[in-house]
Amino acid sequence: MAFETLISVGQLQSLLAAGRELLLLDCEFELGEPDKGPAIFAQGHLPGARHAHLDNDLAGPSDGTNGRHPLPARVALAAWLRSLGLHNGQQVVVYDSHGGAWAARAWWLLRWMGHAEVAVLDGGKPAWTAAGLPLDHNTPAPAAKGDFEAGDPLVPDPASADEVLANIHAAGAQLLDARDPARFRGDPNPIDPVAGHIPGARNRCFRDNLDAQGRFRPASELAREFTALLDGKPALLSCGSGVTACHNALAMEIAGLPGARLYPGSWSEWISDPARPVETGEG
């Protein structure tokens, strides 16, 4: 059985107990503190896990005009995955301690690479430790090189800034912004040098996909809320830098609403060109 959206702690335990060959990716990260993720990983991670750094592994180089976390080159991403020992068809489990905020980016990237067998650990590391399960504090040994080869993407083609700009007037798709409401409104904050949102966007903070325990809410609830926001239109997904927007993509997949397009550059790319329009307020 392959897991392609979520996997529970119990299901992961069962796979491990059965000797299933897995690739576990720990996606711990803190915005503005790029060294903190590896430090948290070193303090304790799921046994056998390897760290995936958002800046270095799950994003390509930023040149100031393409957003803080542009997509990596597919060739480079495939090579990194092979260095972790990945094989085609192998189950990948990704997790973090933030409700999947960072892990969902790894989930989306693997699907973009044509790898269907990837799931986010529901509840992440907190759910693992709450179940009384141990953490590993050792540095993983180098993996034997895998033979993974990228295939056709399992997600729609990413949207460009020009397409998002054209959609403001055409209104053929509904843009959903995954940032918190204060950033979306345009309240001053230390992350966005220009505050506000893309005109026509609606706010769907990624945290709204989670319950009080940091697990994804039921599919029926997610479907009802996303359907109301989209009003019959296809979805375009954005956030600050194309990361937490992937959380909304995962939530929509869980809800049975696949096909949302990611705008990878998101707000950090959008505001790099002062000619692009900016809106403030509730939207």
N, C-alpha and C positions, 0 to 999 in steps of 0.2 A: 504494500500500500504506500502510495506517495502522498506527501502533505504539500499543498501548494498555496495555502493562505496562512492558516494558524496551526500550531501544534501545542497541545497542553503539556504540562509537566509530566502528568501520568503517561501520556502517549510517548513522550521522549524517553522516559524511564523504560518503557516497554521495548523500544527500539534498541536502547543500549543494552538491556538485559539479554536481548536476542542476538547480540553480537553484530548488529547492523553497522555497516561502515558508513559513518556520517562525517560531514564537515560542519563543525560548530564555529560560528563567527561571533565574537564578542565585539559589539559596536559602541562601547562606551565612549562618550565624548562630552565636552563642555564647550559651548560657544565662548570664544575669547580666551580660552585656556587650552591650547592645543596639546599641551603635555599632560593634562589631567586624565584623559582617557587611558593612555598607557599606564599611568600610575595606578588608577583604579583597577585596571586589569591585573597588574602585578600584585595587588592586595588580595585578590581572590577572583577566580573565574570558574565557569563550569569545567569539569574535568575534560581535558582534550581540546578545549577551545583555543582558537587563535584570534589575535586582535586585528580588527579591521579599522583603520584610522580614517575618519571622514575626510580630512584634508588630503592625506597622502595616498590613500588606497581607493576611496569611494568617490573621488573627484579628480578632475584634471586641473592643469595650471590656470590660475586666474590672471587675466591681463588688465583688469580694471574696467573692462567693457563687457565681459561675458559672465558677470555674477561671481559671488564668493565661492560657489561650489559647482562649476561647470561639469558637464558629463566628462568622464575620462574617455580617452580613445579606446575603441573596442579592442584593438590589438593589444594595448597595454593592459587593459582589464583582464583579457583572456590569459595573458602571460602571468599576471599576478595570481589568478585563480589556479593555474597549473602549478605555480610555485607552492601553493598551499596543499597540493595533492588532489585537486578536484578531478573527477572523471565524469564524463557525460552520463546522465541518469542517476548520479549519486545524490542522496538526500542531503540537503543543506538546511541547517537550522541557524537562524540569526536572532540575536537578542541584545537587550541593553537594560538599563535600570530606569528608563524614562517612558515606559508604556509603549515602546516600539518607535519612539520619535526618530531615532537614528537607524535602528534595525530595518525599518520599512524602506529606507533608501537602498540598503543592500538587497532587500527582497526585490525591489523594482529593477535594480541594475541586473540582477541575475536573470530576471524574466526578459529584460531588454536584450540580454545575450543569448536568449533562446533556451534557457535552463528552467524547466517547469518545476522541478522538484526542490522548491525552496519554501520555507515557512518561517514565520515569526513565532518565537516562543511567547505564548499568551501570558502576560504578567511578568515576563522577563526574569532577570536574576532575583528580584524580590520574591516572586512566586516559587522559584527553586529553593531558596533558603527558607521560606515560610513552611515548605514541606519537610524541613529538617534534613535536606540533602546537602552533601558536602561541597565545598569549593576547593579548587586546586590553586596552590600558590607558586607552583614551579613554572619556569620558562619552558614552553613547549620545544621539543627537539625539532630540528628541521624536518620537513615532510619530504617523503619521496615524491618526485615530480609527477603530477597527474597528466592525463592526456586530453583534458577538456578542450573542445573546439567550439567556438561560438556558432550558433545557428540562427535561423530567422527569428527576429524579435517576436515575443509573445505579448507585447504591448504596442499600442498605436505609436506612430512616429511622433517624436517630441515636437512641440510647437515652437516656432521661432518668435522673436519679438515683433517682427513685421506681421506675422499672422495674428498675433494678439492685438496689435494696433489696428489691423484691418477689421478684426472682430468687434471692436468698439462701435464701429458704424454699422457693420452688417448684422451684428447681434445674432449670429447663427448658432453660437454656443454660449453657455453660461460659465463665466470664470468664477471659481471658488478659491478664496484666499485662506490658507490654513494658519495664518499667524493669529496671535491672541487679539482680542477685540481692541485693546488700547493701541497697539501698533497699526491695526487696520484703520482705525478712526483717524490716525495721524497725531496722536499724543506724542510729545517729545520723548525720545528714548535713545539710549546709547548705541543701539545697533544700526538704526536706519539714519544715514546722514540727511536724507530727504524723507519726511514723514508723509504718510497717506497710503493710498492704494490705487490700483489701475481703475480708471473709470468703468463703471458697469459691473465691477466685481461684487460678489456677495461674500460675507465672512462665514467660513466654516472652520473654526479653530479645531486643530487635530485632537485636542484634549476632549472635545465633545464626543469623540468616538469611543471613549473609555468609561468604565464604571469607577466606583470609588476605590476599587482594589487595583486599578491600572490594567484591567483586562478589557478586551473589546466587548462592547455591548451586543445584545442579540441582533442577529441579521435583520429581523423584522423591524426593529426600531431604527436601525441604520437606514434601511431601505425607505421607510416612511419619511425620514428627515431629509435625506438626499433628494428624494423625488420631489418633495415640496420646494426645495431650493432651486432645483433645475427647471421646474415648470415646463417639462416636455422637451428641453433642449439637451444636446450632448454637453459633456463637461470638459472644461479646460481647468487645470489645477495649477495653482501657484502658491508661493509662500515667500519667505525671505530670500532663499537661495536654492530652491528646488529640492529641499530635503524633506521637511515635514509635509509638503504637498504629497509625497509618496505615501504618507500615512492615510490621507484621504483616498488615494488610489486603492490601497489595501482594503480600507473600510468599504469602499464601493464594491470591490470584488467579493468581499464577504457577504455583502447585501444582495448579491446577484445582479449588480449593475456594472458590468465590465465595460471597457472601452473608453475610459476617461483618458484624455491626452495631458501629459505633463508639459508645463512650460518650465524647462530646467533653469533658465536664467533668472526667472521670477523677479521680485522687487529689486534685488541688488543689481541685476542687469538693467532693468527698466529705467532706473533713475540715473544710470551712467550717461544717458543722452538727455540733456535738458529740454530737448524739443518734444519729448514724449509727455503726454498729458498726465496730470496727477489730480486725484480727487481726495477730499478729506470728508470726515463725517461717517455716519453709520452705513452709508451706501444704500 
